[in-house]
């Protein structure tokens, strides 16, 4: 089911500096709420794999400002 309405995590609260997601034409679209002009599109399977990687900590090293 497609949803053209952008959704953000409830964890973001009322902040406008977050990632938003929606589905359109069978694809997942992702954007930053404070810079909505740039939209990344991917398949649901690739998005699911990405989320699994995030949860597993695969990208934690990218958040270290000393590297």
C-alpha positions in Angstrom: 0.0 0.0 0.0 1.4 3.4 -1.0 1.4 6.3 1.4 2.3 9.7 -0.1 2.3 11.2 3.4 5.8 11.8 4.8 6.3 10.1 8.2 8.9 10.7 10.8 9.8 8.7 13.9 7.9 9.5 17.0 11.3 9.7 18.7 11.9 12.9 16.8 9.1 14.7 18.7 8.4 18.2 17.4 11.9 18.6 15.9 12.3 19.5 12.3 15.8 18.0 12.0 14.9 14.4 11.3 14.5 11.9 8.5 11.1 11.4 6.9 10.0 8.3 4.9 7.1 7.5 2.6 6.2 5.0 -0.1 5.3 5.9 -3.7 4.8 3.6 -6.6 6.2 0.6 -4.7 9.4 2.5 -3.7 10.6 3.9 -0.4 11.5 7.6 -0.4 13.7 9.2 2.3 14.5 12.8 2.9 15.7 15.2 5.6 12.8 17.2 6.9 14.9 20.4 7.0 16.1 19.9 3.3 13.1 18.3 1.5 14.4 19.0 -2.0 16.7 16.0 -1.9 14.9 12.7 -2.0 16.5 9.2 -2.0 14.5 6.4 -3.5 15.1 2.7 -2.9 13.3 -0.6 -2.9 11.5 -1.9 0.3 14.0 -4.8 0.5 17.1 -2.5 0.3 15.5 -0.2 2.9 14.8 -3.1 5.2 18.4 -4.3 4.9 19.7 -0.8 5.6 17.5 -0.6 8.8 18.9 -4.0 9.9 22.4 -2.6 9.4 21.6 0.5 11.4 20.1 -1.6 14.3 23.2 -3.9 14.2 25.5 -0.9 14.6 27.2 -1.2 11.2 27.3 2.6 10.7 28.2 3.6 14.3 31.7 4.5 13.3 30.4 7.2 10.9 29.1 9.1 13.9 32.5 9.4 15.6 33.7 13.0 15.0 37.3 12.1 15.7 37.6 9.9 12.6 
